[in-house]
Amino acid sequence: MAIRYALPNGLTVVFEEQHAAKVAAFQVWVKVGSADERPDQAGLAHLHEHMLFKGTERRGPGEIARDVEAHGGEINAWTSYDQTVYHIVIASQFARTGLDILGDAVRRSAFDAEELAREIEVVCEEIKRSQDTPSRRASRDLFSTAFQRHPYRLPVLGTAESVRSFSREKVLEFYHRYYTPKNMVLSVSGDLSEAELRGWVDEIFGGDWGRPFEGEVKRPEEPAPTARRVLLRPDEVKEAWLHLTFPIPEAAHPDTPALDVLAMMVGQGEASRLTREVKRRHNLVNDIHAFAYTPQDPGLFSVSMTLQPGHCERALEEAAKALATMRVTPVTEDELSTTKALLEAEAVYQRETVQGVARKMGYFQSGMGSLEAEARYYEAVRSLTPEQVRRAAEKYLRLDKAIVTALLPHGTEFTEAQVNAVLDRVEKGPVAAPPERKARKVSAGEPTLKLGAKAKGPSDIIQETLPSGAKLVVRVEPAVPLFAVRAAFLGGLRYETPADNGLTTLLARSLTRGTPTRDAEEISQLADIYAGSIGGLSGRNSVNLRGEFLSRHFEAAFRLFADSVLHPSFPEVEVARERSLMLQDILTREDKPSGLAFDLFNRTLYRTHPYRMPTLGEKESVEALGPEALRAYHERYMDPSQMVLTVVGDVKVDEVLALANEYFGKSRGKAAPAPRILEEAALEGSREEKRVLAKAQSHLVMGFRGVRINDPERHALEALSGVLSGQGGRLFVELRDKRSMAYSVSSFGVEGIEPGYFAAYMGTSPEKVDAALEGIRAELRRVRDERIPEEELERAKQNLIGTHEIALQRNGARAGMMAMDTLYGLNMDNFLHYAEHIAAVTSEQVRDVARKVIDFDKSVLAVVGP
């Protein structure tokens, strides 16, 4: 049960006790965003997000991040048009320390002039990164066209020119104006009591801050649109980015629940109308979704598409037709009830983590004015009728007031006249009947299990080997009424050759596209009815099917999941569609330069091993793939005898065992041994490759041959990465904090069944590449040649242990880790013993593994950029 109270100085505190995990989340929601800036302050709200972690009266630059990470926590922030939010997640035994660090940052930030100058350079790197991202460019065009007067038209980051103009005085003016207790909400969730929290909050946040709140700044109002607005812009993109958008009211408006339901029904998930019609039936888009963006002031209802440029006119027409249908034809009670359940289920999934609970409370208290607004919102959703949803569509989805924006590959023939002609045609033409839904709520002939009682607390891990040889792992976690299931098989990229590269990715994408008894549409709709999700995943070493659902649907959802694992039919039309989407993803790889850098790195590091190939495949190999190849792979390598099945969540053990035996207890008898995989020869020298790409930033990956998944040295290598990575790590501090070379810099180890790699990554300006490389090399030399001080190593280890625990709050994360542990023969090693393995690592072991791995005479460098 959430509580709310206010301090005498005006700070609002919201809190909910959660004891499912030994973790606590603290968030400070400052009610100021980029829409509150004056023209001379563009980007100032976001700059505060960076500066508040750069030192206080009590903590020097870098100490805040180091302090949090030394206690196993994570610290970060985000800025929107309406709020700036600072958050820490930390082990509950260090909860007071986490709250003290957060309070110190928001209350006593130092804004050191030298640190400010350095961080301004970092923000300029972030702006360059956003300029290289097509989705960000498309979003900027949408907002600058939809809003002509309101500050939502301006980018949250500001511009390089505006950010470089900021002085310390200008920053402090903004800070003193908005960072006051009356303008903040402290949201807390986790494993602590109300009594101890109240004491800490009084001590850390209480008293007079000396910064009285001067009240909200009035924002200019956006005039109602009187006609369509169209912006079609040629751009350096490989696919078109198209938005069809309409003005809608703000979050607190009574119509918002209906608009949220409308957006979900029209364009969220595989069973949504736009996905079924525009993407799957007509094959016109690579991706399509709808969202109702309802911030503090009036927002936008938008349909967003990525597509081949030749399809723009038809895709716009089909999307507009789907919306026109919603305006005149009420939805069915069945479709509406499923959508309502999905929307309510989102709130349940959010409760899996303490940070999810804190974020929900912070949003409703700061953005909607009270915690009670959440209950009112869901009550409004529950009471919606088909006619109310239709009326909301009729009122707001007005094609005569539509906003259409697009980024178009050069040479695309798509004009404003065509846009207007299409929308006029749909507006005046006959309205199509809504697409028929095929799903059944209950599948006929399925027996119903009535077994056992649910557990009251987490169970031990139960491991069984089924008669088929399948390994089953179950853990009951009853804190939230959800469950996750994972079926895992060895395979993935390792089982591919250049001739069939991309096979397992296509297979994973096609697993849920039909079985002998259910087609793709029914599988998608049943997943929605069970308020969950189901999907395949292929990686370097394995192929998986994942599912997450509300536990009240356990039996029916498990049967759907099992049918998809055992009996995928790989229909020709569905495989062709997924293959076409993969080929489009391959074509647009250049729009994601950091991904290209890793592809180039892998191709340079490995010459014979399958790890050299991209998991997505290459154009020639993917074009040759068809249903027969998928069926053959599935028969050979995805038999129950080769499977690990994990189930985690609010379930009954005997029901899981009964269903697992029913579906996976027998082998098909056609399993094949793993293919022979060529061993990669040792590196005999350093290798370097460059890919020229016209972007604002360069992306570089420097690395070395690493270790195997089961190598005893993997924990020492992970500790080494912990020393280098994170906001308190050496790479971040030296290259971002001190030298402002990058917005993004990190190091990591990627293990495989065969040796993986250890690498550092950075995105930086082209003119900084040489200095950045020398900086990375210098830090790698230091960890190789010098013993890491005990205090620094302890910080890194605590951070690894803490972030591991934080990441495992979700059932899906636990199911995934237990599946991989079992599949790779680690026997729950990571899940049960990760903390003790990391805690036992010594500085000598870290130096030994650094000397073994970091060899500049056998290094690999990949650079993608201008």
N, C-alpha and C positions, 0 to 999 in steps of 0.2 A: 504494500500500500504506500503510495507516494505521499509525502508531506511537503508543505511549503510554509516558509516563514520569512520575515524581513528583519534585518538588523536596523538599529536606530539610525544608521547613516544612509539607509535606503536600499542597501544591497538585498536582492531577493535570492533566497536559497530554496532549491527543490531537491528532494532526496528520496531514494528508494533503496531499502535494504535488499541485497541479493547475496545468497550464500552458496550458490551452485559451484562457483570457482573462487579460489583464494586471490581475488583480483578486485581492484577498485578503479573507477573512472571518475575523473574530475574535469569539468568543462566550464570555462568562463565564456558566456555569450555577451559580447559587447554590442549594444544596439546601434551600431554605426557601420555602414558599408560604403561602397564607392558611389552610390546614388546620393550620398550626403555631402559629397565634395563640392567645393567651388571650382570654377574652371581652372584656377591656378593651383588646384590641389589634386589634379587627375593622377590617380595611382597612389595617393597618400595612405588611404585605408589599408591597402595591400602591403605597402612598405612597412607599416606598423607590425603586420604579421611576421615579417622578417626580423625587425629590430627588437621586439620584446624578448627574444631569446639570445640577444647579443650582449647581455650584461646588465646588472643592477647595481645599486649602492653596495650590496653585500657580495655579489658574485661577479667575477670578471668575465671577459669574453670567452665563450666556449664552456664555461663552468656549468651553466644551466643544463645543457645537453649532457655533459659528462656526468653531472650529478644524477640526472634521471636514469641514464643508462647504467650507471654504477649500481643502481638499485633495481635493475631488471625491468625498467619501465620504457615506455615510448612517449615521446612528446612531439606534437605537431600543431598545425593551425590551418585554417582556411578563411578566405575572404569572399563574400558574396556582395551583391548589390545592397543588401539590407543589414548584414551582420558581419562581425569578425569574431571567430571562435578559436579559442586556445584550449588544447586538451592534452591530458596526461592519462595514460593507463599504466597501472603499476601493481605489483604484488601487494596484497592488503597488509602484510606485515610492515611495509614501508609507506603506508597510506598517508601518514602525517607528513612525512618528508615530501611526498609528491604534492600535497596540497600547499605546503610551505613554498616550494619552488614555483608553483603556478601563481600563488598570491604575490610572491616577490616580483615576478615578471610583470604582472599587470599593474601592480601598485607602485613599483619603484624602479622602472626601467631607466637606464642611465643615458641612453642615446649619445654615446661617445661619438665625437665628431669624426675621428678616424674610422671607427667601425661603420658609421653611417656612409662614408664615402665608399668603403669597400662593398657594403651591402647594396648600394645603388648599382654598382657594376654587376653584382649577382642578379639583381632584378632585371637589368638590361639583357643579360644572358637568357633569363626566363622568357622575356618578351620575344627574343629571337627564336627561341624554341617554339613558342606559340605561332610565330609567323611561318614556321616550317610544317605546321600541322593543318591539313586541309579542313578537318572538322572544326577547328578553332576559327579559321578564316571564314568558313561558311556561316558559323554562328555569329561572328562579328557583322557580316553583311545582313543577316536576318535582323539582328537587334537594331542596327543603325537605320534600317529601312522601316521597321515596325514602329520605332519610336523617333519622332521628329523633334520633340521638345524635352521630353522627360529624360533624366540622366541615365536610364537603362540603355540608352542608345550608345553609350560610351563603354570601352573595354575596362573591366575591373583592374587590369594591370596598369592602366595608363599607357603612355608612350615613352620611348627612350628619352625624348626631349623633355617631357614634363617631369619624369622621375629624376633626370640629371639636374633639374633646376632647383631641387629641394635643398634648403639649408636646415641646419639644426633648429633654428628659431621657428621655421615653418612647421617642422615636425612636432616640436614641443607645443606649439599653439593648438594643433589638432589633438594631441594627446591630452592636454589639460582640459580641452573643451568637451571631449567625449568619454575619456577613461575615468569615469566617476562612479561611485557605488550605485547611484540612482539609475544609471544607464546600463547596468549589468545584471545578469542572472548567473548564479553559480549553480550548476547542475551536477549532482553526485549520485552515483549508483555503485553498489558493490558490497563487499564483505566487511562491513563495519557497522557500528551501532549509532543510533541517533544521538545518544548522549555524548559519545566521544567526538562525533562530528561537530556538534554545537560548540563544544569547548574549543576545538581547533579553529573553527570559523571565526568565533569571537576574537581569538588571539591574533589570527593572521589577517583577517579582512575587516575587523571592527575598528571603531574610532573614526576621527575626522581625517579624511585624506587631504584636506586643504584644496579640494577642487570641486566647488559646488556646481551642480548640473544647471546649465543655462536653458534647458528645454530643447525640444526637437527643432531642427531646421526645416522650414517649409520647402518642399520640393515643387518644381513647376509641374503643372498638370498636363497630361497628354490630351490634346483635343481628339474628339471622336473622329475616326476616318470618314471621309465623304465619298471616297472612290477607291478602286484598287491601287495598290502600289506594287511595282515590278522592278526588280534589279537582277539582270542576267549579266554575269561578268566572266569573260574569258580568264583562265587561270592555268598555272602549271600543275594540272591534275590528270590522272589517268582515267578517272571515272567522274561522272557528274554528281554534284551534291545539290539536291533540290529540296526546297521547303515550301509547303503550302500552309499558310498561317492565318489565324484570325485573332483579333483582340478579344480578350475575356476579362472578367473582373479579378479583384484581388483575393487573397486566401480567405479572408474573413467573410466574404460575400455568401449569402445563402445558396447561390447556384453552384458553388465550388464542388460540393460532394457529387452532384450530377455530372459536372464536367470531368471530374476524376474518373467516375465510372465510365463515362463516354470514351475517354481516352484509352482506358484499359480494354474496353470492348472492341474499339476500332483498331487499335494498333499496338498492343503490348502482349507479346507471347506468340507462340506458333499457332495457336487457335484463334487469334484475333482476325477480324474481317479483312483488314488490309493485307495481312500476311497471306491469308488463304486465297484472296482474289488477285491482288496485284503481283505478289511474289510467286505463289505456287501455281495458281490456275493459268495466269497469263504470262508468267516468266518475264516480267518487265523490269524488275529491280533486283539488285544484289541484297539490299537490306531495306526494310521500311518499318518505321514505328511512329507512334503518336504520343504526344505528352501534353498535359495541361500544366503550364508553368504559371503558378499563382503565388507571386511574392507578396510583399507588403502593399504595393500599389498594383493597379491593374496590369495583367500579364498577357500571356499568349497561349493559344491552342495551336499546336503545330504538328503537321505530318512531315517527317523527315525521311528522305530517300537517298540512297546511293545507287547509281545505275549506269549502264552503258549509254553514252550521249545520244545515240540514235533512238532511244526509247523514251526520251523526255516527254514528247507530246502525248503519246498514248498512256504513259504512266500517270501523268498529271490528270488526264481525263478519267482513267479508272479510279484513281484515288478520290477525285472530286465526285464521281458517281456514287462511291461508297458513302461519302459524307452526305450527299443529297438524299440517299435512301434513309439515313438516320433522321433526317429532318422531317420526313413525312410518314414513315412507317414505325410504329412502336415496336420495340424489341420484345421477344418472347419472355415470359416469366422465367423459363428455364435458363435462358442466356443471362438474364439479369441476376438471378440468384447465384449462378456460378461466378459472375464477375464480383458481386458483393462479397462472396466468400473469399475470393482471391485477394480483394482489397483488405479485408479484415485479417487474412492470414499474414499479410505483410507485417502487421503489427506484432503478430506472434513470433515470426522469424526474427524480428528486431530484438526480441527479448532473449535470444540465445547468448548475447554478449552484454556485459555491463556498459560498454561504450554505446551500444545500440539503445539501451534504456536511457542513458544520460542524454543522448542526442535527441531522442523523442521528447523527453521532458523539457530540455532546453529550447527546442523548437516551439513547442506549444506555449510555454511560459513567456518566451521573449518575442516570438513572432505573432502569436495568436492571443496573447494577453493573459492566459491562465492555463493551468493544468486541466481544468474542467473542459476546456475547448476540445480536448481529445475525445472525451465521452460524447460531447454534443455532435462532433463530426461523425463518429461511427454510428450514432443513433440516427443521424440524418441519412447516412448511407443505407442503413438497414431499412428505413421507411420509404425509400425511393420507389416509385411506381414506373412502369414502362412509359406512361404518358409524360411523367416529369422529365425523364431522360430525353424523350422525343422533343419536348418543349425547349429544353436547354439547347439541343442541336439546332432546332428551328431558329432560336433567338440569336445564337452566336456564330454558327457555321454558315455565314452569309457570303456566297461566292461573289456578290457585287462589291463586297468590302475586303476581299481576300488580299493577302500579302504574299507574293511569290518571289522568292530569291533563289539564285542558283550560281554555283561555281561550275563553269563549263570548260572541258578541254578545248584548247585552241582549234578553231576550224569547225566547231559544232554549229549546225544550222538550227537554231532555236531562238525565236524572236519574241518580243513583247506582243506583237500582233498575234502570233500563234497562241500565246498564253491567254490573251483576251478572247480569242475565237473559241478556244477549248472551253473556258469557263462559261462563256455565253451559251455555248451549245448545251452544256450540261444543265445550266440554270433553266433554260427554256425547254429542254427536251423531256421526254417521259422518264419517270423514275423507275429504275430496275427493282425487281423484288429482292428482298434480302436473301443472302446465300443460306441454303438449308444446312442445319447442323445435324450431323449423323450420330453423335455420341449417345450411348445409353448410360443411364445413371448406374444401373447394376447389370453386370453381365450374366446372362442366363446360364443356368446349369452349374454355377460355381458353388461348391459346398461352403458352409459357413462354420468356422472353427469357434468353439466356445471352450476356452482353456484358461486355467490359472487365474491368478490375481496379479495386478500390477505392483511393481516394487515401490517402496517409499523413498529409497535413496539409491545412489550409484551401486551397481553390482560389481563383483569381480569379473574379470574377463573370462568368458567361457569359450573354449576352443574344442571343436569336434572335427573329426575326419569322417565325411559321409561315405557310404558304401562305394560310390563312384570314384573316390579319391579326392573329391573336392574338400578344401579346407574351409570351415565355417568359424567365424569369430563374432561373438555377440557381447555387447556391453549395454546394460540397462542404465539410462540416464533420464530419470523421470522429471527433472526440474521444469522442462518446457514441453508442451504436448506435441512434439515433433519427433520424427525419426529420419535417419539417413541410411541408405543402403548402397554398397559398392561391390561390383563384380569386377575382378582384376585378373588379367592374363598376361604372362610374359609375351613379348613381341614388340610391336611398334616399329620405330625406325630401324632397329637392329635386324629385323627380319626382312628388310627391303633391299632391293638392288637398284642400280640406276635405271633399269628397264621398267620397274614398277614403283619407283619412288613416289610417295603420296598415297600409296595403297591403303595404309592403316588409318590415315586421316580421313580418306573418303569412306572407309568402312565405319569408322566411329561416327561420322556425321550421318550415315545411312542406317545405323542400327535401329533407330526409332521411326523409320520411314515406312513401316509396314510389316505385318506378319500374315500368315495364312488366314487368321481370323479377324484382324483389325487393319484398317488402312492408316496412312499417316495422319489424316485429319482426325480420326477417332482417337488415336494415341495422344495427340496434342490436346484434344478436348477432355479426355479422361484425366490427363495430368492436371488440367485446370479444375475439373470437378473434385479431384482429390487435394486441391489447393497446394499443388507442389510443382516439381520440375523433374524432367528426366532427360538425360543426354549422354552421348558417348564422348570419349576423350582418348586421344592417342598421343603418346610421347616418345621419348627416345628408347625406352626400355619396356613399355607395356601398353596394353589397350584396356580401357575401362568403360564400364557403364555406371553412371551415377544417378541416384534418385534421392529426392528429399520431399517429404509429404507430412501433412498433419497426421498424427498417430491414430486419430479416430477412423482413418481410412486405411489402416495398416494392411488388412488382408487383401482388399481389392487392389491397392496400390502395389503390393508385393507381387500379386498375380500379373499385373500389367508389366512390371519390371522383369519378372522371370520370362514372360512370353517374348519380350524384346531381346533378352540375352540368348535364349535358346532357339528362337524361330524367326529371326529376321529374314524376310523374303527378298529383300533387295530388288524391289520392282524396277524395271527398266526406266520408266518415266521419272521415278524419284531419284535414282542414281544419276541419271542424265542431268537432272536439275542441280543436284549437289555438286556434280563434276563441273558444271558450268559456273557455279558460284566459286568453286575453288580456283578455276582458271582466271576468274576475275580478280580474286585475291592475289594470285601470282602476278597478274598484270599490274596491280596497284602497289606492289611491294616498295616501289620507289617513293611512295607517299609516306613511308615509315622508315626513315633513314637509320634509326638506331637498330631496328630489326635487320636491315640490310648489313649493318656492320657486324652483327653476330653471325649471320649467314656466311659472310666473307671470312670471318675468323675461323669458323668451323671447317670451311673448305680449305683453308690454308694450314690449319693444325693437323688435319687428318687427310691422308692421301688414298688409303684403301678401305678403312673402316666405314661402315654405314653412317656413323656419327657425322661424317663430312657432308651429308646431304641435308637439305632443308626438310623439316617435317611436313611442310605443305606440298612438297614435290616440285617438279619442274614441268613446264608447259607440255613438252613432248611426252613425258611419262604419264602424266595425268590424262591427257587426251586419249591414251590407249587403254585406260582402265574401264572395265564394265562390270555388270552384275556377276558374271561367271568368276572373275578373279576374286571378288568379295566372297562369294559363296565357297570357293575353294579354300580361301584363307580361313574363313570361319569354321569350316569343317575340320581343318588340320590343326588349328591352334586355339580354338575357343570351345573345346569340349569341357563338360563339367569336371572331368578328371584333371584338367589343367587350371582349374579356377580357384581363386580365393574369394570368398563371399564374406563381407563384414556388414553387420547391422548394429547401429548405435542409436539410442534414444529411448523414448517413452513406449516401450514394447514389453510383451510377455515372452519370456525365454522359451517356454514350451510351444508357444504358437510359432515362433521363429523356427524352431527345430522341426516342427511338423511340416511347415510349408517348404523349408529348405530340402527336406528329404523327399517330399512329394515331387518337387520340380527338378532337383539337382542330384538326387540319390543314385541315378543310373548314368553310366557313360554311354555315348553313342557308338563307341568302339572304333572310331575312325581317326583318333588323335595321332598326330605325327610328331616325331622328335624335332627338336629345334634345328633350324638350318645351321650349317657350318659357317662360322663368321671368321673372316680373315683377320689375323692379328695385325695391328698397326705397328710398323717398324719404329724404332726409337728415332727421335729427331737427331739429325747429324749436324745441324747448324741452325741459325736463326732464319726466320722467314718473314717476309713483309709484303703486303698487298695493299693497293690503293684503288678505290672506286671513285671516279669523279662524278659528282652530283651537284647540280646548281641549287644549293640550299643556303640559308643564313648561317647555319652551324655546321661544324665538322663533328663526326662521331668516331671515337677511337676505342678499340679494344686491344689491350696488351695482355698476353697470358702465356701459360706454360702447361705442359702435360700434367694432369693431376692424378687422383687416386680413384680406387674402386669404391662402390657402395659399401662393401664389407671390410674395407681396409682399416686396421686398428688405428692408423694415423689420421683418419678422417676427422676425429674430434679435435686434434691439435691443429689441423688445417682450418677447421671452422673457427677455432679460437683466434688463429692468426688473422682470418678475415674479419673477426670481431674487433680486433685491434685497429685494423685499417678502416673499417666501414662505420656507418652510423653517423649521426650528427656530432658525436664526440670522438669519432675515429680520426686517425692521422690524415687520411686522404681528404676528408671533409674539412678538417681544421686547417691543414696546410694549404690546400689548393682552392678551396671555396672561401673559407672564413678569412684567411690571411692574405690570399693573393687574388681573390675574386675572379678566378679563371673559369668557373662553371656554375651553372645552377644545379646540375646533376653529376655526381661522381660517386663511385662505389667499387667495392671488390667482392668477389664471391667465388666459392668452389662449386662446381657442378660435377657430381660423381656419376658414374655409370656402372653397368655390370662389367664392362671393360673400362680402363682408365679414362676419366673425364678430364676436366681442366680447371685451372685456377687463374682468374683473370681480374683485371681492373678495367672499368669502363668510364668514359667521360664524354660529355657533350659540351663543346666549347666553340668560341669564335675561331674562324680559320686562321687568323693572324696569331692566335695563341697556341696553335697545335704543338709547335716545337718546344715551347716553354712548358706546356702541359705534360708532354711526354717526358721531358727531363725531370719534372716534378714528381711524376708517378715513379719513374726509375729510382729517384733519390729515396722515396719512402720505402720502396721495395728493398733497396740495398740496406737501409737502416734495420728493417725487421730481420733481414738475413744475417747481417754482420754484427748486430748489437743485441745483447740480451734485453728482453722487454722487462721494464720494472714491474715488480710484483703488483703494485697498486693499479697500474694500467691494465695488466692482464686480468686482475680480479674484476675490474670494471667491465671489461669485454665479456668475461665469462658470466657475470651476473646478468648482463644485458641479453646474452644468448638464451640463458635459462628463463628469464622473465618473458621475453618475446615469444619463446616456445610455448609457455603456459598461456599467454594471452591469445595466441593463434589457435590453441586447441579448445577454446570455449565452444566452438560450433560442433554440432554432431557430425556434419559433413567433413570437417577437418579431422576429427578423431577417426571416423570411418576410413578416410583416405590414408591416414598414416598407418593404421593397423593393417590395412590391406597391403600397403607397400612393404611394411616390415615382414609380413608373413610371406608375401610373394618372393621377396629377395633373400629369404632364409635368415632374416635377422631375429625372428622369434620375439616380437614385441620389444626389441632392444631400444629403439628410439622412444616408443610410447611410454614404457615403464621406467627406463633407466637413463634417459637422455641427460637429466640434470646431474646425476652422479658422475656420468662419463665426462661431461664438460667440467664439472667442479674439480675432477682429479687431474686435469691437464696442467702440466708444469711449464715454466718459461723455457726450460731446457728442451722439452718436447716440441715446443713451438719453434724454437730456433733450429732444432734438428730438421723438422719438416720444411721450414722455410729454406734451409740450405739444400735440401733434397729437391724441392720443387722449383724455386726461383733460380734459374740458370739463364743469364742473359745471352749466353752463347747458343742456347736452345730455346729462344723465345719466339713468339709469333705476334705480329702486329698487323691489325686490319684498320684501315682508315677510310671512312666514307664522307665525302664533302666536296666543297669547291676545289 
